[in-house]
Amino acid sequence: MSLLICAISKYLILIFMAIFTARCFLYFTAKTHEKRKHIANFQVVDIFAIHFLCHLTMYLNTRETQVIWYYLVELVISILYMVLFRIFYPEASRLIINIITLLMLTGYSMLTRLDRDMAVKQFILASIALFLTSLIPYVMGKLKTMKNWTVLYGIAGILFLLTVFIPGLGQNIYGAQNWIFIGGISIQPMELVKIIFVLFVASGLVKAKTLKDIIINAVISVIFMGVLAVEKDFGAITIFYITYITMVYLATSRPIFLFGGIALAVGAVILGYFIFKDTLFAHIIIRVEAWKDPWAYQDTGGYQLSESLFSIGTGGFTGVGLGNGRPYLIPVVTSDFIFSAICEELGSIFGLCLILVYISGFIAMANVATKCNQPFYKYMTFGFAISFITQVMLNIGGVTRFIPSTGVTLPLISYGLSSIFCTLIMFSMVQYIYVLVSREGEQQNEEERALRAAARAAAALQQRSDSAFSPGYSEYGEAPYQEGQ
């Protein structure tokens, strides 16, 4: 009986995930607030159905009561977050709230399956982060001068990146010097600096009046990336660079910055390969060789990628079922390669839907940016959107052999406090902009309604005035008494 329930649950998870994904895009096409609210409400049902079925499957496979307790606590915290956020910010985007909840619950489910200790640690720290970052829209509402802090962003970002070189604090992991350890907790400074960098570029572009100002902004941005190059964190460099050139293009609308930036990046990679291939690029060369032919390096540098491809291929379209695969054979499966585990046990269809959910999150943020009238907030929101989707594509592209592995995490799903905390910060800041845009839209609608009412009143008065002087009518607009009536 348990096997039958697990088999049915596997397909129900795929169905609910597909429905949730479809509703993400239907949300964008809804014409009224009530229609969007209706779609978002049904998405909540999809989210908790997937979450319940995942934990039901794990419990039937293990018969461990811990799984039930994990499920109940995760459920309570998720409901509290969704309800309280809506109470304090009624105008907030329901779609963004739902996407955050789905991704985090998916991450909890997979980590519970892969490593219970990591799952508990992730859940506790992520729950704290969830409620702390929920205060950000309120704080941003009190800070009206964020766009003026360009120098502060630049100095703070670079100094925080340099903390990885402090003896006893920084640590080299997998060939990159991009971690610090404080009180037994590992922190990746790049994640927070990613937010600071977007704020720096946005504030700099708002102040830029001449080409000289843009060049100065570009030079300081290069310093950010130069520090990352010394850290050998080339995944972060890619995110920073793509974010920068797209933000500059948005601010200037000049194709020369976009295409020139692409050409410059290609030239820098080629030049760096020949000059630094035995120093800075040494571990990158290994990843590139493994990407070109993972089977030739299956026992060395290509082992991780080979196992990832085996895992995805084993799962097929519908997956082998949660708890029935062998994703633990993939090194670092809980962080960089968790997407492979998802595809193996939940299926490639689930993985494709997950990609579309990430894309819908990007579209939601980009929509907020396009509707915002304040340049600083517009550039900031667009920068977050680009940074977010670039990280998603780098992670998934790396584990599927679309591009060489870059070592970045899958936002809100992979194990890692720094990644989750900073992604939640970005989404909370976007929520503030969404609330701001909603209020501006309501104010504009009220003004338009007032103007239309005034126009109708003026038209009525004009019609009444014309009628008063028309032939056959008195000054009161009534037909006068005529003989013979």
Disulfide bonds with the S-S distance in Angstrom:
none
